[in-house]
Amino acid sequence: MLKCDFCGRESDSVTRVALDQDYDRLTVKHQQRYACPECSLKKEQERQARLKAKR
């Protein structure tokens, strides 16, 4: 079992989540965080809402 860095629940799978707006995984040092499927979906929905609000 793996542990979600956002909600703390154990999960069979987790997804790596990038939170920085100008995230560049090749050159910017960052803390790696992993999300369960539910938290990953929530983070993606929040990201989409921010993008939509900027338009």
C-alpha positions in Angstrom: 0.0 0.0 0.0 1.1 3.5 -0.8 0.2 6.7 1.2 -1.3 9.8 -0.3 0.7 12.9 0.6 -2.5 15.1 0.5 -5.2 13.2 2.5 -3.0 10.6 4.2 -5.1 7.6 3.1 -3.5 4.4 1.9 -4.1 3.5 -1.7 -3.1 0.8 -4.2 -1.9 3.5 -6.6 -0.8 7.1 -6.4 0.0 9.8 -9.0 2.8 12.3 -8.9 1.4 15.8 -8.7 3.1 19.0 -9.8 1.7 22.1 -8.0 3.8 25.0 -9.2 2.3 27.2 -11.9 5.4 27.5 -14.0 6.5 23.9 -13.2 9.5 22.6 -15.2 10.3 19.1 -14.1 13.7 19.1 -15.7 15.3 22.2 -14.2 13.4 23.3 -11.1 14.1 21.5 -7.9 10.8 20.6 -6.1 9.4 18.3 -3.4 7.8 15.2 -4.9 4.3 14.6 -3.7 2.0 11.8 -4.6 -1.8 11.7 -4.6 -4.4 8.9 -4.4 -6.8 8.8 -7.4 -9.4 11.0 -5.6 -6.9 13.7 -4.6 -5.4 13.6 -8.1 -8.8 14.2 -9.6 -9.5 17.0 -7.2 -6.1 18.7 -8.0 -6.7 18.4 -11.7 -10.2 20.0 -11.3 -8.7 22.8 -9.3 -6.0 23.3 -12.0 -8.6 23.4 -14.8 -10.7 25.9 -12.8 -7.7 28.2 -12.4 -6.9 28.0 -16.1 -10.6 28.8 -17.0 -10.7 31.7 -14.6 -7.6 33.3 -16.3 -9.4 33.5 -19.6 
